[in-house]
């Protein structure tokens, strides 16, 4: 058959997305499906069941990454891989990550039911703990698989309750036996919601990012001196939360001071002892800096780090800084990016060449093989929140682009 005329089943894609959204569903219409939680286990179990129905060879590696391999005519050739992640943010959205896994599943179902043979094998993947919201950093399992992060270090990462990542992998039964180690890949495609407002604003259906911004994560730990708030004069206090507040504002001002072309965010804070009538003596907060220019991001950090040290010294609050994660900006393969745009045009969809401001497992895959992403519009530019939404028509459109890109790179007969 002419594979250029092949299309996914949009109704079936919607059905799988809606079924997954029930697992960890929140009253506000979002999902809480944190990495290696009971909800993540239930979603993984369902995903594996769906892979088994397609007679795929299923492999689970030591980081819990799930691979489903569809044989090609020449299984000695490196596979075409596509996928994303099943885990979510707390009170996150029902499209972030899961659209890329269910979109890839729909591609596999379409190939299966139409008995399409490809020259290369095709692999679908669910990467463990992409979000990093429970166990920092983000994209940890794809990072281990790519050789960019050490497995023992990743295993030892703890959540806010002190539980280790390896313990939770074992608890939910997804610490596999296959080595979490890269193998040759012919091409990697990741289908995802944009998570920003650009596509909607430009009235485009498909986004073809030229790459992903660099991501720099830092953890800041401050120590103050606790005391009863009433009898303790304002003069001479060592208030860790006041020091943190000054520092947080410096982070917010940072992009403006650097002339733009970057974003800087404090997204997490813990205050101790967190009592209304005790001066805070410990604060932990995070800093996230992103830019297309790696050098600019480093200069920005050097600048704000000096601000932090000055504030800490003036307020008498010793500071400890950890560089938790640093990923360089990732320019994607130009030929594959062009293929995404060409496929969108052939299907009659409008498209936009753009940049991804969010991090994705594609950042690490980009270090291993030719990589590209396919974006669907986010309504209102909202993501990592319960109101996150994308139209079903746009979900289907992105799935069709993914299908055509997989067919082209895997060598399907026309």
Helices and strands as residue ranges (DSSP letters): G 3-5, H 10-21, H 38-53, E 57-60, E 66-70, E 79-84, H 98-113, E 122-126, H 140-146, H 151-155, H 165-171, E 185-193, H 198-202, E 206-212, E 214-223, H 240-257, E 262-265, E 269-272, E 282-291, H 294-315, E 319-327, E 330-331, H 334-346, E 351-356, H 362-365, E 371-376, G 379-381, H 392-410
